[in-house]
Amino acid sequence: MLSFYRAQDPSPDSLLNRIFHYLNAYKNAFARPIDSRYDIVLLGGALGSMFSLLQAFAAPVIGGLSDRYGRRRALLISMLGNLWSVILWVSARDFRTFLASRIVGGLSEANVQMANAIVADITDAEHRGSSMALVGVCFSVAFTFGPMLGAGLSTIDLVAENPFIVAAIVSLALILVETVYLWACLPETHPRFTTLPREGNTAEKSTSEKSDVSSTKDEKKDSVPVKRTHTNSPALLNALHFLFLLPFSGLEFSLPFLTTTLYAGTATTASPAALNGRLLSLMGLIASLLQGTLVRRLPPLLTLRAGVVACAISFFCLAHVTSPSGLYAAGALLAVTTATVVTGLNSLGSFEAQDADRGAVMGRLRGWGQAGRATGPILFCSLFWWAGREVAYTAGGVAMCVVGVLAFGLLKSPVVHKKTE
């Protein structure tokens, strides 16, 4: 897609070529030469970082609005932003319009955090972890098959001025169907605006429900605020989310470089992009299976710790891997990480939020994670090209060990009050 936009406007003064000018200046800052075939990959990573950075600012705001006006209203407004974003993509015949589409999408995307907040609204503490794992399954399946669907649709060329219009129209149709479905079928779940029962119907409420004095309308005027006691500080969870995604997102971004390097000396006829796609598809499939079976049955703190350990091992393996089979083995470990860490952090974060501020708390948690996802590729890529693959992945492994020390040393498992007969 970026190659098409570059060919559409070859003028040196075009926005895309000005961006490539700064990209080349970035590449020339390294002693090791960076092949020009990586230009599009690097620019794609920069656009991904921009999207994540916008999400880092937007997620806490959207979460706060959902606490004030309700989850349903916030999600529907977010979906309108998504529709606007895809409409811009449908009409994009130049890079400026496509970039505007990504900016609007980054500022309005809220499906992930709203899904987690809604699950936390309607589940009790005993069932929350397993329910959030199911949300993770849905996103893993989507991220496994979505890129393949998009790649297939992009080969259908109906309009010469916009060869990706079929993929854009299908995306628009899917988002439109989702928006209509949410408007027609999704009830309000914020405890202040609804009387929906929680899953499990437990007689004994969790600690967060006991201390939430604003969730009951009858006690609004007479209740006295109760100081919140946290099992795990939200600030600690935010920091762990940032510190985890900082190296992990850099690792994800570097996989195309590593795949190209490993396959350079082989006799295979497949392109590195196709082989990298297979690796990501395999990781998504494994992550989906784990989240649907094992992860949803284990305590969130245990799954988080297991995922961090698997990620650290994967980093050290990638520092020395010399064959495609070794790459796939490391990818399997990364799939374990994908299935566990973020889901575990979201579950732990939901236990630290009260009904009145759940959207804001989980929005900040996502925002800090997206900040790590925005900066990780830039830092890791710089280290990758400056010091080499071994140093970069070893440094990532050390950073993940630090995250592991914090996860094992400072995090505690929340107290879950099970239903008593």
N, C-alpha and C positions, 0 to 999 in steps of 0.2 A: 504494500500500500504506500509506504513512504517512498519507495523507488518510483512509483507511478507519479506521485505528486512532485518529486524532484524533476522528472522528465517533462512534466507539464509546464513548469516554469523554470527554465535553465538560467534565467537572468541572475547575475551575481548579486543584484540588489534585492532579490526575493527573500521573504522571511525565512524560508527553509534553507536557502543557501547561506544566509547570514548565520543561521544556527550551525550549519556545517562548518563555517569559518571558525567559530569559537570551538567547535568540537575538534577540529584539526589542531588548533592552538593547544588544546588540552592534551591531545595525543603527542604532540611534539615536545611536551614537557618531560617525557620519559626517555631514558637512555635507550630502552629497547624499542625497536620500531613496531608499530601496530598496523597490521595489514588493513588496507582500505576496505576489504570485504566486511570488516567488522563495523563500518560506519553506521549502517542501518540498524545493527543490533544495539550499538551504543546510543543512537538517537531514540530507539524504542525504549531502552532502559531509562533515558532521561524523561521521556513522556510518562512512563510508569511512575517515576519518582515524583514528577509534578502532580500526578493524580493522587498519589498517597499523601503528599504534603497538603493538598487542598482538603483531603479527608481528615487530616490531623486537626485542622482548624474547624471544619464543619461538624465533625462527629459530636463534640461536647455541646455545641449549640443546638443541634437537632435533638440530642438526648434531653437537654433542658427544656426545649419546647414540648417534647412529648410528656414530660412531667407536668407541665402547666396546662396543656390543651388536650392531652390524651394521645395514646399510641396510634390509634386509627387515623386521626387527623394528620399527625406528623408523617406517618407512612404514606398516606395518600398524596400529601403535598410533595413528598420526596419522589413519588412515582411520576407526578406531573413534571418534575425536573428531569427525571430520566427520559420521559417522552420527548421533552424539548431537546435534550441532548441527542437522541437518536434521529429526530427530525432534521437537526442540523447535519448529522452524518449522511442522511439520505440525500440532502441537497448539496453535499460537499463536492465541489469540483476543483477545489484548490486547498492548499495546506492550511490557510488561515481559517477557513470554515471548519475543517476537521479539528484544528487545535481548539477552536471555540467550543466544539462539541465535547471535547475531553475536559475542558475547564468547567462547563456546565455540569457534566456528569460527576466530576470530582466534588463539586460543591453540593450536589443534591443526593448522591448515593447514600442510602441509609438502610438498605434491606438487612444487612448483617446485624447491625446493632439493634434495630427494631425487632428482628426475629428473636434475638437473645433476650431482650427486655420483655417481650410478650411471653416467652416461655417462662421467664422468672416470675412474671405476674400470675400465671395460671397454674404453677406447680408448687407443691410444698417442698421443703428442704430434702426430703427423702428421695423424691423422684426427679429433682432438678437436673442433676448431673447426667442421668440417662437421657432425659429429654433434650438437653443441649447437644448431646452426642448425635442425636438424630438430625438436629439442625445441621451439624457438621457433615453428616452423611449427604444431605441434600446438596450442600455447596461443593463437596468433593466430587459427587457425580456430575454436577453441572460443569465444574472446571475440567473434568476429564473428557466429556463428550462435546462441550460447547466449542472449544477450539477446533476440533475435528469437523464439526458442522460448519463453522465459519470458513474453514479452509476449503471445504467442498463447495460451498455456495459462492466463494470468491472466484471460482473457475468459470462460473456462468456469466458470460459477458454479453449483456443486452444493450448497454448504453456506453458508447465509446468514451464519452466525456467523464463517465463515472462507472468504471468496470466493477465496483464493489457495491453497486446499488441493490443487487439482489440480496446479498447478506444483510445490508442495512434495512431493507424493507421487511425481511423475515424477523430481524431483531425488533423492529418497530411493532410488528404484529404480535410478537410474543409479549412484549412489555404492555401493549394495549390490552391484551387478553388478561394479563396478570392484574393490571389496574382495575379493570371492570370486575374481575373476580373478587379482589380485595374490597372494593366498594360495596359489592352485593352480599358478600358472605362473611367478612371479617368483623366480629363484634369488638367493641371497646373493651380492653382488658385492664386498664389502669384501675387499681382498687378504689380510687376516689370517685371514679365515674361509672362503675359497674358493680353488679352483684353476682358476677360469674363465680361459681365455686372453683376452688383450686383442685388440681388433679390429686388424687389420693384421699381427699376429704378428711384429713387428719384431725383428730380431736385436739391434739396438742400442737400449737403453732410453733414455728421456729423462733429463734431469738430475735431475728430481725423484725418479725411480725409483731412480737410482743412490744418492742420499743418504738414502733411506728405509730405515733399518736395522731398523725394527720390522716391516716387511712380510714378512719371511722368518722362519718359525717356527724354523728351525734355528739362526739367529744371534741369537735373543732374548737368551740369557744371556751370550754371549761378545762381542757387538758393542759398540763404543764409539761414543757419539753423535757425529755429525758436524755441525759448524756449517753451517746452511743459508745458502746464498748466493742472494739473490733477484734476478731480472731486474727486476721491478717490486715495490716494497714493498707488502705487503698493506694496510698503513695508508694508503698513497697511493691504492690502488684503492678502499678503503672510503670515503675522503674524496671521491674523484671520483664514486662512486655516489651519495653523499649530495648533493653539490653539483649533480649533474645532475638528479636527481629532484626536488630542491627547487623549481626554477622549472618543470620540465616537468610535474609533477603539478598545479601551480597553473594552468598553461595548459590542461590537460585539463579541470580543474574549471570553468574560466571559459567554456568553449565554449558551454554553454547560454545564458549571459548574452549573449555576443556574437551568437549565432544569433538570439536574440529581438530584439536591437537592429537587426541588419541586415534582418530580415524585417518589421520594424514598419511600414516605409513602402512595402511592396510589395503587389501585388494578389493574391498567392498565397493559396489557401484552406487550405493545409497548415499544421498546427500547428508551432510552433518545435521541440517535442519530436520530432515525426516527422522534421523536416528535420535536426535534430541527430543522430538515429538513423541517417539515411542517410549523413551525413558520417562517423560512426564506423564504419559498416559498410564504406564505401569505403576508409577507412584500414586497417581490419583485412584486407580483401581484398588490397590492395596490399602490405601488410607480409608476408602469407603467401606471396605470389608471389615477393617479393624474397628471403625467407629460404629458400625451397625451391629457388631457382635461383642467384642471384648471391651472396648472403651466404655460403652454405656453401662457396663455392669461393675466397673471398678471405681473406687473413690477418686475424685478429681485430682487430689494432691499426688496420689500414686501414679496416675497416668502422666501428669506433668513431669514428675521426676524421671520416669522411664523415658519419656520423649527427649528430655534434655540430655540424658546419658547416651541415647541412640544418636543424637545429633553430634555430640562431641566425638564419638567413635567414627562417625561418617566423615567428619572434617579431617581427622588424622588419616583415615583411609584414602581420601581424595588427594591428600598431599603426596602420596606415594603410588597411587594406582597407575598401572601401565597398560591395562588391557580393557576392552569393552566389557568383559565379564566382571572385572573388578568395579567398573563404573556402575553396572546394574546392581551389584551387591551393595554398594554404598547408597544407591538410589532406594533400595529396599529399606535401609535404615532411615533414610530421610522420609520415607512414607510413614514410618512409625512416628516420627517427629510431627509430621503434618497432621496425623490423626489425633495427636494427644495434647500437645503443649498449649496451643491457643484455646482449644476447647476446655482444657483444665483451668486455664487462667480466667476464662469467661465464667465458668462455674464458680470458682473461688470468689471472683469479684461480685457475683450476684448475691452471695451470702453476706457481703459487707454493705449492701445497700438496703435502705428502707423503702417502703412503698412510695413515699413522697419524693425521693430523689434517685430512684433506680435508673431512670433514663440518663440523668446527668452523670452518675457514677460510672455506668457502663460506657457512656459516650466518651468520658475522659480516658477510660481504660483502652478503648479502641483508638482514640486519638493519639495516645503515646505510642501504641504499637505502630500506627501508620507513620508517625514521625521516624521511628526506627526503620521502617520499610522505605521511606523516602531517602534517608541518608546512607543506608547500608550499601546499596549498589555503587554509589559514588566512592565511598571510602574503600570498599573491598576491591573494586575495579582498579583504583589507583594503586593499591598495594600489590594486586595481581600483576600489573604491568611494570611496576617499579622494582619489586623485589623478586618476582617469580612465583610460580604456582605453589611450590613447596612452602615457601615462607608465608604466603597468603593463607593457605588452608591450615597450616600449623597455628598461625596467629588466631584464626577463626576458632580452632579447636580449644586453644587456651581461653579465649573469651567465653566460649560455651562452658568450659569448666568453672569459670567464675560464676556464671549463671547457675550452674549446678550446686556450687557451694552455698549460694544464697537460697536456692530452693530447698536444699536439705537442711540448712542451718537455721533459717529464719521463718520459713513458712510452717504453719500448723494446719492440721486437718480440722475443718469446722465441725462443731457438734451438731449432729443431725438427730432430731427427736422423732423416733419412729412411732408409727401408729400403734396404740395399745387397745386391745379388745376389752 
